[in-house]
Amino acid sequence: MRIGFGYDVHRYAPNRELWLGGIHIPYSQGLDGHSDADVAIHALCDAILGAAAMRDIGYHFPDTKGNEYEGIDSKLLLRRVMKMIREAGYELTNCDITIAAQVPKLSPYIDSMRITLSDVMGVSISQVSVKATTTEHLGFVGREEGIAAYAVVLIHEVI
């Protein structure tokens, strides 16, 4: 068994769609980033890669490779990460993601995120936890400047 931790943050940006946990969230702004800027999936990918000691998302999918990953759907990156760890002999035991956002209210979307993420990873929904919180108006999240996400995962070696 191995544990991994991931963290990501993106600032709000006008004229972008908001993608979190693999689903579109209706909101007046999206997040700024080279890809679709899905902080939840990025944190999850980093946690999975970290648990397998396979570096991080930026190492495998750099924003310096021209247009290769520009605007990419982060669900595709998560699929690739799952393929990588499976080829290395690991499987996901469970994951727990916390999204810190002052706005928009995310609780109506949590179940859809869990379904989408479990689908993309090829695991049971019971293995995927997603939570949302505010920061009580503290810090950059509280000032509504962006969103942060944290993820922990447990993976196990497949014998």
Buried (B, 14 or more C-beta within 10 A) or exposed (E): EBEBEBEBBBEBBEEBEBBBBBBEBEBEBBBEBBBBBBBBBBBBBBBBBBBBEBEBBBEBBEEEEEEEBEEBBBBBBBBEBBEBBBEEEBBBBBBBBBBBBBEBEBEEBBEBBBBBBBEBBEBEEEBBBBEBBBBEEEEBBBEBEBBBBBBBBBBBEEE
